[in-house]
């Protein structure tokens, strides 16, 4: 059974909640989940930092930090999804 989440109603009227086996599952429409936002922002910053590091010499430390941010975005996104802040 889907119903609106009363805690998120003021922020996003498109979040619905389904309760399955005693577990609350939120459905965010059009990939607007917090896990997606954090993952995309971290990955974007990582690519930007790696590109700047590549243009400045290359500065390998910036490239490695950017690559670590991209890999970290995958890990953080999956952790947030497992915490219930992602789609599905």
PDB file with one MODEL, atoms N, CA, C and O in Angstrom:
MODEL        1
ATOM      1  N   UNK A   1       0.836  -1.174   0.000  1.00  0.00           N
ATOM      2  CA  UNK A   1       0.000   0.000   0.000  1.00  0.00           C
ATOM      3  C   UNK A   1       0.882   1.239   0.000  1.00  0.00           C
ATOM      4  O   UNK A   1       1.772   1.368   0.841  1.00  0.00           O
ATOM      5  N   UNK A   2       0.646   2.137  -0.924  1.00  0.00           N
ATOM      6  CA  UNK A   2       1.444   3.355  -1.005  1.00  0.00           C
ATOM      7  C   UNK A   2       0.695   4.517  -0.383  1.00  0.00           C
ATOM      8  O   UNK A   2      -0.519   4.656  -0.537  1.00  0.00           O
ATOM      9  N   UNK A   3       1.437   5.338   0.314  1.00  0.00           N
ATOM     10  CA  UNK A   3       0.865   6.525   0.931  1.00  0.00           C
ATOM     11  C   UNK A   3       1.936   7.603   0.944  1.00  0.00           C
ATOM     12  O   UNK A   3       3.121   7.315   0.777  1.00  0.00           O
ATOM     13  N   UNK A   4       1.515   8.842   1.142  1.00  0.00           N
ATOM     14  CA  UNK A   4       2.476   9.939   1.189  1.00  0.00           C
ATOM     15  C   UNK A   4       3.207   9.918   2.518  1.00  0.00           C
ATOM     16  O   UNK A   4       2.619   9.626   3.559  1.00  0.00           O
ATOM     17  N   UNK A   5       4.490  10.230   2.473  1.00  0.00           N
ATOM     18  CA  UNK A   5       5.293  10.285   3.680  1.00  0.00           C
ATOM     19  C   UNK A   5       5.019  11.603   4.393  1.00  0.00           C
ATOM     20  O   UNK A   5       5.328  12.655   3.834  1.00  0.00           O
ATOM     21  N   UNK A   6       4.454  11.600   5.598  1.00  0.00           N
ATOM     22  CA  UNK A   6       4.110  12.863   6.256  1.00  0.00           C
ATOM     23  C   UNK A   6       5.337  13.677   6.645  1.00  0.00           C
ATOM     24  O   UNK A   6       5.240  14.896   6.788  1.00  0.00           O
ATOM     25  N   UNK A   7       6.493  13.032   6.821  1.00  0.00           N
ATOM     26  CA  UNK A   7       7.696  13.759   7.216  1.00  0.00           C
ATOM     27  C   UNK A   7       8.319  14.506   6.044  1.00  0.00           C
ATOM     28  O   UNK A   7       8.988  15.519   6.247  1.00  0.00           O
ATOM     29  N   UNK A   8       8.114  14.027   4.832  1.00  0.00           N
ATOM     30  CA  UNK A   8       8.719  14.649   3.657  1.00  0.00           C
ATOM     31  C   UNK A   8       7.715  15.439   2.831  1.00  0.00           C
ATOM     32  O   UNK A   8       8.066  15.975   1.780  1.00  0.00           O
ATOM     33  N   UNK A   9       6.478  15.518   3.289  1.00  0.00           N
ATOM     34  CA  UNK A   9       5.430  16.142   2.495  1.00  0.00           C
ATOM     35  C   UNK A   9       5.725  17.611   2.192  1.00  0.00           C
ATOM     36  O   UNK A   9       5.413  18.087   1.101  1.00  0.00           O
ATOM     37  N   UNK A  10       6.322  18.335   3.141  1.00  0.00           N
ATOM     38  CA  UNK A  10       6.609  19.742   2.903  1.00  0.00           C
ATOM     39  C   UNK A  10       7.770  19.929   1.938  1.00  0.00           C
ATOM     40  O   UNK A  10       7.877  20.979   1.305  1.00  0.00           O
ATOM     41  N   UNK A  11       8.648  18.925   1.812  1.00  0.00           N
ATOM     42  CA  UNK A  11       9.808  19.059   0.936  1.00  0.00           C
ATOM     43  C   UNK A  11       9.519  18.584  -0.480  1.00  0.00           C
ATOM     44  O   UNK A  11       9.870  19.258  -1.448  1.00  0.00           O
ATOM     45  N   UNK A  12       8.887  17.437  -0.603  1.00  0.00           N
ATOM     46  CA  UNK A  12       8.666  16.856  -1.926  1.00  0.00           C
ATOM     47  C   UNK A  12       7.339  16.105  -1.897  1.00  0.00           C
ATOM     48  O   UNK A  12       7.194  15.107  -1.191  1.00  0.00           O
ATOM     49  N   UNK A  13       6.392  16.586  -2.655  1.00  0.00           N
ATOM     50  CA  UNK A  13       5.078  15.954  -2.661  1.00  0.00           C
ATOM     51  C   UNK A  13       5.043  14.696  -3.518  1.00  0.00           C
ATOM     52  O   UNK A  13       4.011  14.030  -3.594  1.00  0.00           O
ATOM     53  N   UNK A  14       6.170  14.356  -4.173  1.00  0.00           N
ATOM     54  CA  UNK A  14       6.208  13.200  -5.058  1.00  0.00           C
ATOM     55  C   UNK A  14       6.877  11.991  -4.422  1.00  0.00           C
ATOM     56  O   UNK A  14       7.188  11.026  -5.121  1.00  0.00           O
ATOM     57  N   UNK A  15       7.104  12.021  -3.118  1.00  0.00           N
ATOM     58  CA  UNK A  15       7.684  10.876  -2.425  1.00  0.00           C
ATOM     59  C   UNK A  15       6.549  10.028  -1.868  1.00  0.00           C
ATOM     60  O   UNK A  15       5.714  10.519  -1.109  1.00  0.00           O
ATOM     61  N   UNK A  16       6.522   8.771  -2.241  1.00  0.00           N
ATOM     62  CA  UNK A  16       5.520   7.858  -1.713  1.00  0.00           C
ATOM     63  C   UNK A  16       6.212   6.795  -0.867  1.00  0.00           C
ATOM     64  O   UNK A  16       7.404   6.535  -1.025  1.00  0.00           O
ATOM     65  N   UNK A  17       5.458   6.199   0.015  1.00  0.00           N
ATOM     66  CA  UNK A  17       6.004   5.218   0.946  1.00  0.00           C
ATOM     67  C   UNK A  17       5.233   3.923   0.806  1.00  0.00           C
ATOM     68  O   UNK A  17       4.007   3.927   0.691  1.00  0.00           O
ATOM     69  N   UNK A  18       5.944   2.832   0.815  1.00  0.00           N
ATOM     70  CA  UNK A  18       5.313   1.519   0.823  1.00  0.00           C
ATOM     71  C   UNK A  18       5.891   0.732   1.987  1.00  0.00           C
ATOM     72  O   UNK A  18       7.102   0.740   2.208  1.00  0.00           O
ATOM     73  N   UNK A  19       5.040   0.062   2.719  1.00  0.00           N
ATOM     74  CA  UNK A  19       5.485  -0.742   3.848  1.00  0.00           C
ATOM     75  C   UNK A  19       5.404  -2.204   3.451  1.00  0.00           C
ATOM     76  O   UNK A  19       4.327  -2.723   3.158  1.00  0.00           O
ATOM     77  N   UNK A  20       6.574  -2.871   3.447  1.00  0.00           N
ATOM     78  CA  UNK A  20       6.649  -4.284   3.097  1.00  0.00           C
ATOM     79  C   UNK A  20       7.391  -5.034   4.191  1.00  0.00           C
ATOM     80  O   UNK A  20       8.519  -4.682   4.533  1.00  0.00           O
ATOM     81  N   UNK A  21       6.780  -6.036   4.724  1.00  0.00           N
ATOM     82  CA  UNK A  21       7.391  -6.887   5.744  1.00  0.00           C
ATOM     83  C   UNK A  21       7.930  -6.069   6.917  1.00  0.00           C
ATOM     84  O   UNK A  21       8.995  -6.377   7.452  1.00  0.00           O
ATOM     85  N   UNK A  22       7.214  -5.052   7.308  1.00  0.00           N
ATOM     86  CA  UNK A  22       7.634  -4.212   8.419  1.00  0.00           C
ATOM     87  C   UNK A  22       8.717  -3.215   8.077  1.00  0.00           C
ATOM     88  O   UNK A  22       9.222  -2.531   8.968  1.00  0.00           O
ATOM     89  N   UNK A  23       9.089  -3.111   6.811  1.00  0.00           N
ATOM     90  CA  UNK A  23      10.152  -2.210   6.368  1.00  0.00           C
ATOM     91  C   UNK A  23       9.548  -1.100   5.517  1.00  0.00           C
ATOM     92  O   UNK A  23       8.714  -1.366   4.651  1.00  0.00           O
ATOM     93  N   UNK A  24       9.954   0.121   5.752  1.00  0.00           N
ATOM     94  CA  UNK A  24       9.446   1.269   5.004  1.00  0.00           C
ATOM     95  C   UNK A  24      10.330   1.488   3.784  1.00  0.00           C
ATOM     96  O   UNK A  24      11.547   1.619   3.906  1.00  0.00           O
ATOM     97  N   UNK A  25       9.711   1.527   2.607  1.00  0.00           N
ATOM     98  CA  UNK A  25      10.433   1.748   1.359  1.00  0.00           C
ATOM     99  C   UNK A  25       9.903   3.029   0.738  1.00  0.00           C
ATOM    100  O   UNK A  25       8.702   3.153   0.495  1.00  0.00           O
ATOM    101  N   UNK A  26      10.788   3.980   0.480  1.00  0.00           N
ATOM    102  CA  UNK A  26      10.401   5.246  -0.143  1.00  0.00           C
ATOM    103  C   UNK A  26      10.665   5.182  -1.639  1.00  0.00           C
ATOM    104  O   UNK A  26      11.671   4.626  -2.081  1.00  0.00           O
ATOM    105  N   UNK A  27       9.762   5.749  -2.402  1.00  0.00           N
ATOM    106  CA  UNK A  27       9.927   5.831  -3.846  1.00  0.00           C
ATOM    107  C   UNK A  27      10.087   7.291  -4.226  1.00  0.00           C
ATOM    108  O   UNK A  27       9.177   8.097  -4.031  1.00  0.00           O
ATOM    109  N   UNK A  28      11.249   7.627  -4.770  1.00  0.00           N
ATOM    110  CA  UNK A  28      11.535   8.983  -5.223  1.00  0.00           C
ATOM    111  C   UNK A  28      11.345   9.011  -6.732  1.00  0.00           C
ATOM    112  O   UNK A  28      11.903   8.175  -7.443  1.00  0.00           O
ATOM    113  N   UNK A  29      10.579   9.944  -7.217  1.00  0.00           N
ATOM    114  CA  UNK A  29      10.292  10.010  -8.635  1.00  0.00           C
ATOM    115  C   UNK A  29      11.393  10.758  -9.379  1.00  0.00           C
ATOM    116  O   UNK A  29      11.946  11.729  -8.863  1.00  0.00           O
ATOM    117  N   UNK A  30      11.706  10.313 -10.570  1.00  0.00           N
ATOM    118  CA  UNK A  30      12.685  10.939 -11.471  1.00  0.00           C
ATOM    119  C   UNK A  30      14.062  11.022 -10.839  1.00  0.00           C
ATOM    120  O   UNK A  30      14.748  12.031 -11.001  1.00  0.00           O
ATOM    121  N   UNK A  31      14.480   9.998 -10.129  1.00  0.00           N
ATOM    122  CA  UNK A  31      15.820   9.886  -9.530  1.00  0.00           C
ATOM    123  C   UNK A  31      16.178  11.066  -8.649  1.00  0.00           C
ATOM    124  O   UNK A  31      17.299  11.571  -8.709  1.00  0.00           O
ATOM    125  N   UNK A  32      15.244  11.505  -7.840  1.00  0.00           N
ATOM    126  CA  UNK A  32      15.495  12.635  -6.956  1.00  0.00           C
ATOM    127  C   UNK A  32      15.744  12.182  -5.526  1.00  0.00           C
ATOM    128  O   UNK A  32      15.365  12.876  -4.582  1.00  0.00           O
ATOM    129  N   UNK A  33      16.367  11.042  -5.358  1.00  0.00           N
ATOM    130  CA  UNK A  33      16.648  10.549  -4.019  1.00  0.00           C
ATOM    131  C   UNK A  33      17.928  11.190  -3.476  1.00  0.00           C
ATOM    132  O   UNK A  33      18.786  11.610  -4.252  1.00  0.00           O
ATOM    133  N   UNK A  34      18.059  11.266  -2.171  1.00  0.00           N
ATOM    134  CA  UNK A  34      19.285  11.813  -1.593  1.00  0.00           C
ATOM    135  C   UNK A  34      20.529  11.024  -1.998  1.00  0.00           C
ATOM    136  O   UNK A  34      21.593  11.615  -2.184  1.00  0.00           O
ATOM    137  N   UNK A  35      20.419   9.715  -2.138  1.00  0.00           N
ATOM    138  CA  UNK A  35      21.567   8.908  -2.552  1.00  0.00           C
ATOM    139  C   UNK A  35      22.021   9.283  -3.961  1.00  0.00           C
ATOM    140  O   UNK A  35      23.220   9.358  -4.230  1.00  0.00           O
ATOM    141  N   UNK A  36      21.073   9.517  -4.853  1.00  0.00           N
ATOM    142  CA  UNK A  36      21.422   9.902  -6.221  1.00  0.00           C
ATOM    143  C   UNK A  36      22.091  11.272  -6.254  1.00  0.00           C
ATOM    144  O   UNK A  36      23.076  11.469  -6.965  1.00  0.00           O
ATOM    145  N   UNK A  37      21.558  12.212  -5.491  1.00  0.00           N
ATOM    146  CA  UNK A  37      22.143  13.551  -5.470  1.00  0.00           C
ATOM    147  C   UNK A  37      23.566  13.532  -4.937  1.00  0.00           C
ATOM    148  O   UNK A  37      24.460  14.135  -5.531  1.00  0.00           O
ATOM    149  N   UNK A  38      23.783  12.847  -3.827  1.00  0.00           N
ATOM    150  CA  UNK A  38      25.122  12.802  -3.240  1.00  0.00           C
ATOM    151  C   UNK A  38      26.096  12.099  -4.181  1.00  0.00           C
ATOM    152  O   UNK A  38      27.226  12.554  -4.358  1.00  0.00           O
ATOM    153  N   UNK A  39      25.665  11.000  -4.779  1.00  0.00           N
ATOM    154  CA  UNK A  39      26.540  10.274  -5.702  1.00  0.00           C
ATOM    155  C   UNK A  39      26.930  11.093  -6.917  1.00  0.00           C
ATOM    156  O   UNK A  39      28.092  11.096  -7.323  1.00  0.00           O
ATOM    157  N   UNK A  40      25.963  11.789  -7.499  1.00  0.00           N
ATOM    158  CA  UNK A  40      26.244  12.585  -8.700  1.00  0.00           C
ATOM    159  C   UNK A  40      27.131  13.786  -8.369  1.00  0.00           C
ATOM    160  O   UNK A  40      28.042  14.109  -9.131  1.00  0.00           O
ATOM    161  N   UNK A  41      26.875  14.441  -7.252  1.00  0.00           N
ATOM    162  CA  UNK A  41      27.691  15.604  -6.883  1.00  0.00           C
ATOM    163  C   UNK A  41      29.126  15.183  -6.585  1.00  0.00           C
ATOM    164  O   UNK A  41      30.071  15.837  -7.025  1.00  0.00           O
ATOM    165  N   UNK A  42      29.292  14.088  -5.835  1.00  0.00           N
ATOM    166  CA  UNK A  42      30.652  13.619  -5.537  1.00  0.00           C
ATOM    167  C   UNK A  42      31.388  13.196  -6.806  1.00  0.00           C
ATOM    168  O   UNK A  42      32.563  13.520  -6.977  1.00  0.00           O
ATOM    169  N   UNK A  43      30.712  12.480  -7.687  1.00  0.00           N
ATOM    170  CA  UNK A  43      31.356  12.039  -8.923  1.00  0.00           C
ATOM    171  C   UNK A  43      31.704  13.230  -9.808  1.00  0.00           C
ATOM    172  O   UNK A  43      32.772  13.259 -10.418  1.00  0.00           O
ATOM    173  N   UNK A  44      30.811  14.210  -9.881  1.00  0.00           N
ATOM    174  CA  UNK A  44      31.098  15.409 -10.673  1.00  0.00           C
ATOM    175  C   UNK A  44      32.301  16.172 -10.150  1.00  0.00           C
ATOM    176  O   UNK A  44      33.141  16.621 -10.929  1.00  0.00           O
ATOM    177  N   UNK A  45      32.389  16.322  -8.829  1.00  0.00           N
ATOM    178  CA  UNK A  45      33.550  16.993  -8.244  1.00  0.00           C
ATOM    179  C   UNK A  45      34.829  16.202  -8.488  1.00  0.00           C
ATOM    180  O   UNK A  45      35.888  16.778  -8.735  1.00  0.00           O
ATOM    181  N   UNK A  46      34.722  14.892  -8.417  1.00  0.00           N
ATOM    182  CA  UNK A  46      35.889  14.051  -8.681  1.00  0.00           C
ATOM    183  C   UNK A  46      36.383  14.186 -10.110  1.00  0.00           C
ATOM    184  O   UNK A  46      37.586  14.309 -10.338  1.00  0.00           O
ATOM    185  N   UNK A  47      35.469  14.165 -11.078  1.00  0.00           N
ATOM    186  CA  UNK A  47      35.864  14.337 -12.475  1.00  0.00           C
ATOM    187  C   UNK A  47      36.434  15.727 -12.720  1.00  0.00           C
ATOM    188  O   UNK A  47      37.403  15.880 -13.463  1.00  0.00           O
ATOM    189  N   UNK A  48      35.837  16.741 -12.100  1.00  0.00           N
ATOM    190  CA  UNK A  48      36.333  18.107 -12.254  1.00  0.00           C
ATOM    191  C   UNK A  48      37.746  18.245 -11.682  1.00  0.00           C
ATOM    192  O   UNK A  48      38.621  18.836 -12.314  1.00  0.00           O
ATOM    193  N   UNK A  49      37.961  17.706 -10.503  1.00  0.00           N
ATOM    194  CA  UNK A  49      39.280  17.786  -9.880  1.00  0.00           C
ATOM    195  C   UNK A  49      40.320  17.021 -10.696  1.00  0.00           C
ATOM    196  O   UNK A  49      41.444  17.498 -10.855  1.00  0.00           O
ATOM    197  N   UNK A  50      39.973  15.863 -11.208  1.00  0.00           N
ATOM    198  CA  UNK A  50      40.901  15.096 -12.035  1.00  0.00           C
ATOM    199  C   UNK A  50      41.206  15.821 -13.343  1.00  0.00           C
ATOM    200  O   UNK A  50      42.340  15.783 -13.820  1.00  0.00           O
ATOM    201  N   UNK A  51      40.212  16.477 -13.923  1.00  0.00           N
ATOM    202  CA  UNK A  51      40.448  17.231 -15.168  1.00  0.00           C
ATOM    203  C   UNK A  51      41.357  18.424 -14.925  1.00  0.00           C
ATOM    204  O   UNK A  51      42.243  18.703 -15.732  1.00  0.00           O
ATOM    205  N   UNK A  52      41.146  19.131 -13.823  1.00  0.00           N
ATOM    206  CA  UNK A  52      42.019  20.264 -13.498  1.00  0.00           C
ATOM    207  C   UNK A  52      43.438  19.770 -13.250  1.00  0.00           C
ATOM    208  O   UNK A  52      44.401  20.391 -13.702  1.00  0.00           O
ATOM    209  N   UNK A  53      43.572  18.657 -12.535  1.00  0.00           N
ATOM    210  CA  UNK A  53      44.899  18.083 -12.299  1.00  0.00           C
ATOM    211  C   UNK A  53      45.577  17.657 -13.589  1.00  0.00           C
ATOM    212  O   UNK A  53      46.795  17.781 -13.713  1.00  0.00           O
ATOM    213  N   UNK A  54      44.812  17.159 -14.554  1.00  0.00           N
ATOM    214  CA  UNK A  54      45.393  16.758 -15.840  1.00  0.00           C
ATOM    215  C   UNK A  54      45.832  17.965 -16.663  1.00  0.00           C
ATOM    216  O   UNK A  54      46.816  17.895 -17.401  1.00  0.00           O
ATOM    217  N   UNK A  55      45.103  19.069 -16.536  1.00  0.00           N
ATOM    218  CA  UNK A  55      45.466  20.263 -17.312  1.00  0.00           C
ATOM    219  C   UNK A  55      46.628  21.026 -16.696  1.00  0.00           C
ATOM    220  O   UNK A  55      47.288  21.792 -17.398  1.00  0.00           O
ATOM    221  N   UNK A  56      46.898  20.846 -15.425  1.00  0.00           N
ATOM    222  CA  UNK A  56      47.948  21.597 -14.753  1.00  0.00           C
ATOM    223  C   UNK A  56      49.263  20.845 -14.705  1.00  0.00           C
ATOM    224  O   UNK A  56      50.019  20.996 -13.745  1.00  0.00           O
ATOM    225  N   UNK A  57      49.541  20.081 -15.663  1.00  0.00           N
ATOM    226  CA  UNK A  57      50.891  19.541 -15.642  1.00  0.00           C
ATOM    227  C   UNK A  57      51.146  18.225 -16.270  1.00  0.00           C
ATOM    228  O   UNK A  57      51.829  18.234 -17.295  1.00  0.00           O
ATOM    229  N   UNK A  58      50.740  17.182 -15.853  1.00  0.00           N
ATOM    230  CA  UNK A  58      49.688  16.752 -14.924  1.00  0.00           C
ATOM    231  C   UNK A  58      50.157  16.747 -13.467  1.00  0.00           C
ATOM    232  O   UNK A  58      51.303  16.417 -13.161  1.00  0.00           O
ATOM    233  N   UNK A  59      49.243  17.120 -12.592  1.00  0.00           N
ATOM    234  CA  UNK A  59      49.469  17.039 -11.144  1.00  0.00           C
ATOM    235  C   UNK A  59      48.808  15.749 -10.667  1.00  0.00           C
ATOM    236  O   UNK A  59      47.596  15.690 -10.460  1.00  0.00           O
ATOM    237  N   UNK A  60      49.625  14.731 -10.500  1.00  0.00           N
ATOM    238  CA  UNK A  60      49.105  13.397 -10.239  1.00  0.00           C
ATOM    239  C   UNK A  60      48.332  13.302  -8.936  1.00  0.00           C
ATOM    240  O   UNK A  60      47.400  12.505  -8.826  1.00  0.00           O
ATOM    241  N   UNK A  61      48.702  14.101  -7.951  1.00  0.00           N
ATOM    242  CA  UNK A  61      47.990  14.026  -6.676  1.00  0.00           C
ATOM    243  C   UNK A  61      46.534  14.458  -6.847  1.00  0.00           C
ATOM    244  O   UNK A  61      45.641  13.859  -6.248  1.00  0.00           O
ATOM    245  N   UNK A  62      46.282  15.494  -7.659  1.00  0.00           N
ATOM    246  CA  UNK A  62      44.905  15.927  -7.911  1.00  0.00           C
ATOM    247  C   UNK A  62      44.135  14.880  -8.706  1.00  0.00           C
ATOM    248  O   UNK A  62      42.947  14.660  -8.470  1.00  0.00           O
ATOM    249  N   UNK A  63      44.809  14.245  -9.637  1.00  0.00           N
ATOM    250  CA  UNK A  63      44.153  13.198 -10.426  1.00  0.00           C
ATOM    251  C   UNK A  63      43.772  12.022  -9.533  1.00  0.00           C
ATOM    252  O   UNK A  63      42.681  11.469  -9.668  1.00  0.00           O
ATOM    253  N   UNK A  64      44.665  11.636  -8.622  1.00  0.00           N
ATOM    254  CA  UNK A  64      44.367  10.526  -7.717  1.00  0.00           C
ATOM    255  C   UNK A  64      43.251  10.875  -6.733  1.00  0.00           C
ATOM    256  O   UNK A  64      42.402  10.036  -6.431  1.00  0.00           O
ATOM    257  N   UNK A  65      43.254  12.106  -6.238  1.00  0.00           N
ATOM    258  CA  UNK A  65      42.183  12.524  -5.328  1.00  0.00           C
ATOM    259  C   UNK A  65      40.847  12.539  -6.065  1.00  0.00           C
ATOM    260  O   UNK A  65      39.833  12.108  -5.516  1.00  0.00           O
ATOM    261  N   UNK A  66      40.835  13.031  -7.303  1.00  0.00           N
ATOM    262  CA  UNK A  66      39.620  13.026  -8.103  1.00  0.00           C
ATOM    263  C   UNK A  66      39.117  11.614  -8.368  1.00  0.00           C
ATOM    264  O   UNK A  66      37.917  11.352  -8.296  1.00  0.00           O
ATOM    265  N   UNK A  67      40.042  10.703  -8.675  1.00  0.00           N
ATOM    266  CA  UNK A  67      39.651   9.309  -8.901  1.00  0.00           C
ATOM    267  C   UNK A  67      39.098   8.679  -7.622  1.00  0.00           C
ATOM    268  O   UNK A  67      38.149   7.896  -7.668  1.00  0.00           O
ATOM    269  N   UNK A  68      39.695   9.024  -6.488  1.00  0.00           N
ATOM    270  CA  UNK A  68      39.199   8.505  -5.213  1.00  0.00           C
ATOM    271  C   UNK A  68      37.795   9.033  -4.918  1.00  0.00           C
ATOM    272  O   UNK A  68      36.968   8.308  -4.364  1.00  0.00           O
ATOM    273  N   UNK A  69      37.517  10.284  -5.281  1.00  0.00           N
ATOM    274  CA  UNK A  69      36.169  10.830  -5.095  1.00  0.00           C
ATOM    275  C   UNK A  69      35.148  10.102  -5.963  1.00  0.00           C
ATOM    276  O   UNK A  69      34.026   9.846  -5.526  1.00  0.00           O
ATOM    277  N   UNK A  70      35.534   9.772  -7.183  1.00  0.00           N
ATOM    278  CA  UNK A  70      34.616   9.055  -8.073  1.00  0.00           C
ATOM    279  C   UNK A  70      34.307   7.666  -7.507  1.00  0.00           C
ATOM    280  O   UNK A  70      33.149   7.249  -7.478  1.00  0.00           O
ATOM    281  N   UNK A  71      35.333   6.962  -7.065  1.00  0.00           N
ATOM    282  CA  UNK A  71      35.113   5.635  -6.475  1.00  0.00           C
ATOM    283  C   UNK A  71      34.334   5.770  -5.171  1.00  0.00           C
ATOM    284  O   UNK A  71      33.458   4.956  -4.880  1.00  0.00           O
ATOM    285  N   UNK A  72      34.655   6.803  -4.384  1.00  0.00           N
ATOM    286  CA  UNK A  72      33.937   7.044  -3.134  1.00  0.00           C
ATOM    287  C   UNK A  72      32.470   7.350  -3.347  1.00  0.00           C
ATOM    288  O   UNK A  72      31.632   7.004  -2.515  1.00  0.00           O
ATOM    289  N   UNK A  73      32.151   8.006  -4.473  1.00  0.00           N
ATOM    290  CA  UNK A  73      30.747   8.314  -4.751  1.00  0.00           C
ATOM    291  C   UNK A  73      29.939   7.040  -4.963  1.00  0.00           C
ATOM    292  O   UNK A  73      28.772   6.976  -4.576  1.00  0.00           O
ATOM    293  N   UNK A  74      30.545   6.032  -5.572  1.00  0.00           N
ATOM    294  CA  UNK A  74      29.852   4.751  -5.740  1.00  0.00           C
ATOM    295  C   UNK A  74      29.596   4.088  -4.388  1.00  0.00           C
ATOM    296  O   UNK A  74      28.517   3.549  -4.140  1.00  0.00           O
ATOM    297  N   UNK A  75      30.600   4.137  -3.524  1.00  0.00           N
ATOM    298  CA  UNK A  75      30.471   3.506  -2.214  1.00  0.00           C
ATOM    299  C   UNK A  75      29.445   4.247  -1.361  1.00  0.00           C
ATOM    300  O   UNK A  75      28.569   3.621  -0.764  1.00  0.00           O
ATOM    301  N   UNK A  76      29.546   5.574  -1.300  1.00  0.00           N
ATOM    302  CA  UNK A  76      28.628   6.369  -0.482  1.00  0.00           C
ATOM    303  C   UNK A  76      27.198   6.256  -1.008  1.00  0.00           C
ATOM    304  O   UNK A  76      26.255   6.156  -0.223  1.00  0.00           O
ATOM    305  N   UNK A  77      27.033   6.271  -2.329  1.00  0.00           N
ATOM    306  CA  UNK A  77      25.698   6.125  -2.909  1.00  0.00           C
ATOM    307  C   UNK A  77      25.055   4.801  -2.539  1.00  0.00           C
ATOM    308  O   UNK A  77      23.865   4.751  -2.229  1.00  0.00           O
ATOM    309  N   UNK A  78      25.832   3.732  -2.571  1.00  0.00           N
ATOM    310  CA  UNK A  78      25.287   2.424  -2.201  1.00  0.00           C
ATOM    311  C   UNK A  78      25.000   2.322  -0.704  1.00  0.00           C
ATOM    312  O   UNK A  78      24.039   1.668  -0.299  1.00  0.00           O
ATOM    313  N   UNK A  79      25.827   2.962   0.116  1.00  0.00           N
ATOM    314  CA  UNK A  79      25.562   2.967   1.561  1.00  0.00           C
ATOM    315  C   UNK A  79      24.269   3.722   1.849  1.00  0.00           C
ATOM    316  O   UNK A  79      23.441   3.261   2.636  1.00  0.00           O
ATOM    317  N   UNK A  80      24.091   4.885   1.213  1.00  0.00           N
ATOM    318  CA  UNK A  80      22.859   5.651   1.418  1.00  0.00           C
ATOM    319  C   UNK A  80      21.638   4.894   0.914  1.00  0.00           C
ATOM    320  O   UNK A  80      20.566   4.960   1.516  1.00  0.00           O
ATOM    321  N   UNK A  81      21.802   4.181  -0.181  1.00  0.00           N
ATOM    322  CA  UNK A  81      20.694   3.376  -0.700  1.00  0.00           C
ATOM    323  C   UNK A  81      20.336   2.253   0.268  1.00  0.00           C
ATOM    324  O   UNK A  81      19.160   1.949   0.466  1.00  0.00           O
ATOM    325  N   UNK A  82      21.352   1.637   0.869  1.00  0.00           N
ATOM    326  CA  UNK A  82      21.109   0.576   1.837  1.00  0.00           C
ATOM    327  C   UNK A  82      20.450   1.129   3.104  1.00  0.00           C
ATOM    328  O   UNK A  82      19.734   0.403   3.793  1.00  0.00           O
ATOM    329  N   UNK A  83      20.684   2.399   3.414  1.00  0.00           N
ATOM    330  CA  UNK A  83      20.067   3.026   4.574  1.00  0.00           C
ATOM    331  C   UNK A  83      18.625   3.426   4.305  1.00  0.00           C
ATOM    332  O   UNK A  83      17.923   3.869   5.214  1.00  0.00           O
ATOM    333  N   UNK A  84      18.177   3.274   3.063  1.00  0.00           N
ATOM    334  CA  UNK A  84      16.796   3.603   2.726  1.00  0.00           C
ATOM    335  C   UNK A  84      16.617   4.967   2.112  1.00  0.00           C
ATOM    336  O   UNK A  84      15.487   5.437   1.985  1.00  0.00           O
ATOM    337  N   UNK A  85      17.706   5.626   1.724  1.00  0.00           N
ATOM    338  CA  UNK A  85      17.617   6.955   1.138  1.00  0.00           C
ATOM    339  C   UNK A  85      17.744   6.933  -0.383  1.00  0.00           C
ATOM    340  O   UNK A  85      17.911   7.984  -1.001  1.00  0.00           O
ATOM    341  N   UNK A  86      17.669   5.780  -0.978  1.00  0.00           N
ATOM    342  CA  UNK A  86      17.782   5.659  -2.431  1.00  0.00           C
ATOM    343  C   UNK A  86      16.583   4.968  -3.027  1.00  0.00           C
ATOM    344  O   UNK A  86      15.703   4.500  -2.304  1.00  0.00           O
ATOM    345  N   UNK A  87      16.545   4.903  -4.322  1.00  0.00           N
ATOM    346  CA  UNK A  87      15.420   4.277  -5.026  1.00  0.00           C
ATOM    347  C   UNK A  87      15.578   2.762  -5.000  1.00  0.00           C
ATOM    348  O   UNK A  87      16.662   2.233  -5.246  1.00  0.00           O
ATOM    349  N   UNK A  88      14.501   2.087  -4.704  1.00  0.00           N
ATOM    350  CA  UNK A  88      14.457   0.634  -4.779  1.00  0.00           C
ATOM    351  C   UNK A  88      15.094  -0.011  -3.672  1.00  0.00           C
ATOM    352  O   UNK A  88      15.129  -1.240  -3.610  1.00  0.00           O
TER     353      UNK A  88
ENDMDL
END
